[in-house]
Each structure stands twice: as structure tokens, then as C-alpha cells.
Amino acid sequence: TPDDPESGDVKAIIHGLNDKDQEIWSHTFAIKVLTELSPVSPATLADGRAYIEIERTLYALSLADGSIVWQLDDVGACAGGPLVDDDGTIYLSGYYGPHLLAVSKDGRELWRASDVDDDYYRSYKLTKEGDYLKVYYESREGQTPDYLLFDKQGNHVREVISEVRDQFFFPIAGKAFRGFWA
């Protein structure tokens, strides 16, 4: 929960709760720079840890006591929470870059995707689709929001560009229909 930005003393306080929603620990991080993005990503829980990006640093916190297991600096401003794969690899996609980053479960950077067209920027969502990673983008010059597909070694496999300029949804008799503007 970010603190009051008007005071000039901004903190992110991460709370650990038990199965009865009782706080068992908390960890406070000072926030130095505020931008239009939240300085704190959603947390992802896996393997007894909470993975969370705070001000371009990825933290692995112990769920047992909230201690910092490891941290990795310069991971970008993660628009969504980190994605943890079945093998423990952590993937992030930054709003301002990098396009895709892989981190080992012990906190080592494995790779950064670099073969991405400069027209793609502001990634806002990262998902897994089978053996591939999908990075969704807010903008691509002259196109609607779409995604790039990567393999798990960071190789750009495919881009999906929609030719549809605008979509709208409307309910009719309790059912949703989709319309398109060309």
C-alpha cells in the first residue's frame, strides 16, 4: 500500500498475512521517485516467496517472515506482476523496457529480449501461452494494441497486429455482442 505522496515521505508497505488474514509481518520500502506508474507491482506468490517489483528492483521476500531473500536492480517498471514459470524462472516485462526479462529463482538475470521493433512500447501485460510468453503493448505506431510472442529463451517468435481500428461491445437481450469500426 503506497503512502501519502503529498507529504513527500512516500513508502510502500508490504504486508504478509496468514490464512486467517492476520498480519504476520510487514516490510517497508522508501519510494524515491514518483511517475505516472505505480512504484509497486502486484506481488506474485510462488515457492514460499513473494516476488514484487518496487522502483525498478525485483525483490524476493520470504513468505514466512518477510525478509529479503534476494534483490535484482534495474529490471524496469513492471506494469503487471512478475510471472513465475513452473521451473521457478521469473519473467518480467517493463512498461518502459526491457521488453522481456528472465530471472532465475536464485535472483540471477538469465537474459533480456533485445530483438524488438522500436515501435512497440509500454507493455502492460505478460502471460504464458503453452511454451511461449505473450507481451501485450499499449501502443504501436499506427496500429491497435497487440502482442509479441517470445520463446522461453527470449527469442522473438511472432508479432500479432490487428487491422481492426476500434471495437465496441453492446448487450442485446442479456447477451454480449462485439462490433467493429473499420
N, C-alpha and C positions, 0 to 999 in steps of 0.2 A: 504494500500500500504506500504510494508516494505521499510524502508530507506536504505541507503548505508551501507552494512555490513563491507566494507573495512575501514571505518572511525572509527569503534569501538563504535560509537554512533548510535545504531540501535533503530528505533521506528516503531511502527505500527500506522498508522493514519487512522481512520475510518471516512468516510465522509457520512453525511446524505444529500440526495438530494430531492428536491421537484419534482412534476410531470413534471416540465419544465427542469429537470436536472440541476437545480441551487443549489449550496451548501447552506444548511440552518444551518448546524452545523458540527463540526468535533471534534473528541476525539482522543488524542494521548496517546499511551501506550509505555513505555520503554520496550525494549526487552533485557533480561539479558543473555540468553543462546541460542546460535545458534546450531542446529543439522542438520542432513540431511533432516529433515522435515520442512515444513513452520511453523513458530511460530504462524501463524494466520490461523484459519479455514475459510472456506467460511461462510458468515453470512446467517442465516435463519430468515426471517421476518414473524411474526405472532402476532396477537392481539396487534398491536401498539408497538411492540418491535422488536429489532434486537438481536438475540441470536448468540453469537460468542465466540469461544474458543481461548484464547490467552495465550500461555505458560502455559498450563495445568490448566487454570482458565476459567470457563464458566461465561460470562457476559450477563446480560440482559440490553440492552440500550433502553432508550425511543426514539421512532422514532420522537417524537415531538421536543425534544431539545438535544438529545444525552447524557443525564445524565445517570449515572449508577443506575438502579433500584435495582439490587442485583448482587452479585457475589458469585460463589462457587468454592473454591480451590480444587486442586488435582483431576481433572476429567480425566487426561490422555491427550495424544496428539491426538486430534481428527483429523483423516485423511480426513474426509469429514465434511460437515457442520452438525450441530445438526439437528435432526429430531423432528418436533413438531407434536404431535398427535391431533386429533380433540378435545379431552378433555383438551388440554393445556399441557399435560405431554411432557417433553423434553427428548429425548433419545440420547445418545452418545455412540460411540464405539471407543476406543483408539487404535492407531497404536501399542503402547507398553502396552496396557491394560488401563483400565479394558475392558473386552470383551464387556460388555454392562452395561450401567448405566442409571437409570431413575431419573429425577429431576422434582419436582412439579413446577407449574407455578410461585410459590412464592419463588423458589430458594432452597427448601429443598431437600436433597438427599433422594430418596424413597428406592432404593435398588441398589445393584451391583450383576451382574451374577457371580457366582463363580464355578459352576459345569461344567467347560470346560476342555477338554483334553489339556494337556500342549503342544501337537504337533501343536495346532492351534496358530498362532501368526501373527502379522502385519495385522490387519483388515484394509481394505481400503474403505469399502463402507457399508452403513447401509440403508436398505429400509424397507418399510412396505408392507406386503402381507396379505390383509384381517385383521384378528385379530392377526397376527404374525409379528415378526420382523426378518429380514434376515440380518445376519452379514457375509460379504464376506471376505475371507482371501487370502493374497498373497501367503502364504506358509503353507504347511503341509508336514511334513517329508515323502518323498516317494510318494506323491500324487500331483495332479494338483490343482490349486486354486478352492475352492468350498465355501460352506457356511454352517452356522449353523442357525437353526430356533429356535426362542425363543417365549414363550408366553409373554404377557404384564406384567407378574409378575416376569419375569427374569428367568423362568424355561426353561432349555434346552430341547427342544421338539424333534428335529431330526437333523441329520447331513447328508449332501449330498456330497458324494465323487465320483468324476468322475473317470472312469477307462481309459479314453482317455488320452494319454500322450502328444499329440501335435495336434493342429488344424491349418488349413490354409484356407484362403479364396481366391478365384480367380474369375475374371469376364469372362464370355463367352457370347458373343453376347448381352452385356448390362445387363445380369442377374448375380447375385452373387451365387456362389456355395460354399459349405463347404466341405472340405476334412479332413480326419483324418489320423494321423500316429499311428500305434499300437505299 
